[in-house]
């Protein structure tokens, strides 16, 4: 069994990811009102934690690499540190590039999802920081296995997948998204090639959403003109 995974994202009307690039709100609409909706909806799900990619996590954690001399040889198996009942901050980091310096981000306990090729020194650094970790196969792309470990080892039943776009695309490809929660800003980015909320990188002609269909379950206009959509993911008919 794995957790129920909701891809919870904010976007412009053209599907882009970065609010810093969005057009400004119309007159009389405070930007703070629009920005506040994301965390309010996030909290309303009462999930066991959230998932982001390595780049996003590094920006949030702001840790620095340390030298771990004479690191012991460590088995490539899940390590459950002291969680103390906190929610989970899950980093998809196959190569082990994120650094923490502590066991939490914003008060939520860090769990790194790694590839088995990471160094013993890096694992020793995580253990010294009090960070938990699980392995997603040799190269870190077995996301299904990692999600199962989050359920069995950490009791995770519901997690919010919160990007970036490439991580969301990988989860879609592996059929690991059960629901989309999408907050549409009354704004546009407008530039071709800027990152979208689902930005799968794979072979030309690949279709990461193949075999999956979306069913609208909720549509609500929030203060300031933001639209909140929820879609469940179903197996495609036929």
VMD Tcl script that draws the C-alpha trace (Angstrom):
set ca {
  {0.00 0.00 0.00}
  {1.05 3.58 -0.64}
  {-0.33 6.95 0.52}
  {-3.15 8.76 -1.28}
  {-1.34 11.50 -3.20}
  {-2.85 14.88 -4.08}
  {-0.93 17.10 -6.49}
  {-1.63 20.54 -4.99}
  {-0.39 23.43 -7.12}
  {-0.95 27.08 -7.94}
  {-0.82 28.23 -11.55}
  {-1.50 31.09 -13.94}
  {-4.30 30.65 -16.48}
  {-1.70 29.39 -18.98}
  {-0.52 26.65 -16.62}
  {2.77 28.22 -15.55}
  {4.44 27.62 -12.23}
  {6.27 30.67 -10.90}
  {4.15 33.46 -9.34}
  {7.04 35.92 -9.66}
  {6.36 35.90 -13.41}
  {2.59 36.37 -13.21}
  {0.83 39.58 -14.26}
  {-0.23 41.82 -11.38}
  {-3.70 41.50 -9.85}
  {-6.46 43.78 -11.09}
  {-7.16 47.01 -9.20}
  {-8.56 46.42 -5.73}
  {-7.36 42.80 -5.42}
  {-4.58 42.49 -2.78}
  {-1.83 40.10 -3.83}
  {-1.60 38.85 -0.24}
  {-5.20 37.62 -0.44}
  {-4.40 35.55 -3.53}
  {-1.20 34.16 -2.05}
  {-2.91 33.17 1.20}
  {-5.26 30.72 -0.50}
  {-2.53 28.18 -1.22}
  {-1.61 27.49 2.40}
  {-5.24 27.61 3.55}
  {-6.20 24.90 1.08}
  {-3.00 22.98 1.90}
  {-3.94 22.95 5.59}
  {-7.54 21.95 4.85}
  {-6.41 18.58 3.50}
  {-4.90 17.63 6.89}
  {-2.32 15.48 5.11}
  {0.50 13.58 6.79}
  {3.08 15.62 4.90}
  {4.19 17.08 1.61}
  {6.56 16.22 -1.24}
  {8.84 18.45 -3.30}
  {11.87 18.01 -5.52}
  {15.50 18.51 -4.60}
  {15.79 22.04 -5.97}
  {12.72 23.28 -4.10}
  {13.81 21.55 -0.90}
  {17.33 23.01 -1.10}
  {15.87 26.51 -1.37}
  {13.74 25.87 1.70}
  {16.27 24.02 3.87}
  {19.22 26.33 3.18}
  {21.72 23.85 4.63}
  {25.39 23.53 3.64}
  {27.47 20.47 2.83}
  {29.78 19.23 5.58}
  {32.85 17.04 5.45}
  {32.14 13.65 7.04}
  {35.57 12.05 7.43}
  {35.76 8.30 7.95}
  {32.03 7.79 7.35}
  {31.06 4.19 8.15}
  {29.70 1.83 5.53}
  {25.92 2.01 5.83}
  {23.28 -0.37 4.45}
  {21.01 0.89 1.67}
  {17.82 0.51 3.68}
  {15.29 2.91 5.16}
  {16.39 4.93 8.18}
  {13.66 6.22 10.49}
  {14.95 9.01 12.72}
  {13.14 10.68 15.62}
  {9.94 12.04 14.10}
  {8.08 13.00 17.30}
  {4.67 12.91 15.61}
  {5.48 15.72 13.16}
  {4.24 15.92 9.62}
  {6.65 14.85 6.88}
  {8.67 17.08 4.55}
  {9.64 14.67 1.77}
  {12.44 15.53 -0.67}
  {12.82 13.59 -3.93}
  {16.61 13.76 -4.16}
  {18.04 10.73 -6.02}
  {21.64 11.96 -6.06}
  {21.74 13.34 -2.52}
  {22.38 17.02 -3.24}
  {20.16 18.68 -0.61}
  {21.67 19.63 2.75}
  {19.74 20.41 5.92}
  {21.74 21.05 9.10}
  {18.64 20.10 11.10}
  {15.90 17.49 11.06}
  {13.04 19.68 9.87}
  {11.83 22.26 7.38}
  {9.25 24.64 8.79}
  {8.79 22.29 11.74}
  {8.00 19.25 9.56}
  {10.32 16.23 9.79}
  {12.54 15.73 6.73}
  {12.53 12.43 4.84}
  {14.92 12.20 1.88}
  {14.07 9.87 -1.02}
  {17.43 8.72 -2.40}
  {19.07 6.50 -4.96}
  {21.27 3.71 -3.64}
  {24.33 5.26 -5.31}
  {24.58 8.11 -2.78}
  {27.74 8.14 -0.70}
  {28.13 6.84 2.82}
  {29.36 10.32 3.80}
  {26.05 11.81 2.67}
  {24.05 9.24 4.64}
  {26.20 9.96 7.70}
  {25.46 13.67 7.30}
  {21.71 13.00 7.17}
  {21.89 10.81 10.26}
  {23.87 13.45 12.14}
  {21.18 16.01 11.22}
  {18.41 13.69 12.43}
  {16.97 13.34 8.93}
  {15.14 10.17 7.90}
  {15.58 8.60 4.48}
  {14.27 5.86 2.20}
  {15.61 4.45 -1.05}
  {13.92 4.47 -4.46}
  {16.03 1.78 -6.12}
  {19.55 1.99 -7.51}
  {19.11 5.29 -9.33}
  {16.31 6.80 -7.27}
  {13.55 6.54 -9.88}
  {11.50 3.77 -8.26}
  {8.99 6.22 -6.80}
  {6.38 3.53 -6.17}
  {8.75 1.71 -3.85}
  {9.60 4.93 -2.02}
  {5.93 5.81 -1.49}
  {5.25 2.33 -0.10}
  {8.05 2.85 2.42}
  {6.55 6.18 3.49}
  {3.34 4.31 4.25}
  {4.88 1.31 5.99}
  {7.70 3.06 7.83}
  {6.09 6.41 8.65}
  {2.36 5.68 8.64}
  {1.71 8.15 5.82}
  {-1.84 7.80 4.49}
  {-2.19 11.10 2.60}
  {0.54 13.27 1.10}
  {0.50 16.50 -0.89}
  {2.72 16.55 -3.98}
  {3.77 20.19 -4.43}
  {6.28 20.20 -7.28}
  {8.21 21.40 -9.11}
  {6.90 20.51 -12.50}
  {9.40 17.76 -13.29}
  {8.68 15.92 -10.05}
  {4.95 16.20 -10.71}
  {5.53 14.83 -14.21}
  {7.47 11.85 -12.86}
  {4.68 11.04 -10.41}
  {2.12 11.28 -13.23}
  {4.20 8.95 -15.40}
  {4.35 6.39 -12.57}
  {0.57 6.68 -12.03}
  {1.09 7.87 -8.45}
  {-1.24 10.88 -8.48}
  {-4.74 10.17 -7.13}
  {-6.08 13.72 -7.29}
  {-5.20 17.20 -8.57}
  {-5.94 20.30 -6.49}
  {-5.31 23.31 -8.72}
  {-5.50 26.97 -7.69}
  {-5.72 29.18 -10.78}
  {-4.51 32.73 -10.25}
  {-6.28 35.49 -12.21}
  {-2.96 36.06 -13.99}
  {-0.93 35.03 -17.01}
  {2.76 34.32 -17.60}
  {2.71 34.23 -21.37}
  {6.23 33.10 -22.27}
  {6.69 29.86 -24.20}
  {8.92 27.32 -22.51}
  {8.58 28.53 -18.92}
  {8.00 25.69 -16.47}
  {4.47 24.41 -16.06}
  {2.88 22.68 -13.06}
  {3.36 19.29 -14.79}
  {6.56 19.28 -16.84}
  {7.50 15.69 -17.63}
  {10.90 15.11 -19.20}
  {11.04 11.92 -21.23}
  {11.44 10.51 -24.73}
  {9.83 12.39 -27.59}
  {6.33 11.07 -28.17}
  {5.95 9.73 -24.63}
  {2.60 10.40 -22.98}
  {2.97 10.39 -19.18}
  {-0.78 10.66 -18.61}
  {-1.68 7.75 -20.86}
  {-4.32 5.46 -19.36}
  {-5.48 8.11 -16.91}
  {-8.54 10.36 -16.96}
  {-9.62 13.29 -14.80}
  {-13.05 13.76 -13.25}
  {-13.98 17.20 -11.88}
  {-15.20 16.94 -8.29}
  {-15.03 20.55 -7.09}
  {-15.02 24.04 -8.59}
  {-15.01 27.12 -6.36}
  {-14.25 30.81 -6.89}
  {-12.24 32.16 -3.98}
  {-11.76 35.75 -2.81}
  {-9.96 37.86 -5.39}
  {-11.04 35.75 -8.35}
  {-8.86 32.69 -7.79}
  {-10.50 29.46 -8.97}
  {-10.00 26.19 -7.06}
  {-10.44 22.99 -9.04}
  {-10.26 19.41 -7.80}
  {-10.04 16.44 -10.13}
  {-9.78 12.78 -9.18}
  {-7.63 10.60 -11.40}
  {-9.34 7.52 -12.82}
  {-8.31 4.74 -15.14}
  {-9.22 5.72 -18.69}
  {-12.26 3.89 -20.12}
  {-11.65 1.26 -22.76}
}
mol new
graphics top color blue
foreach p $ca { graphics top sphere $p radius 0.5 }
foreach p [lrange $ca 0 end-1] q [lrange $ca 1 end] { graphics top cylinder $p $q radius 0.2 }
display resetview
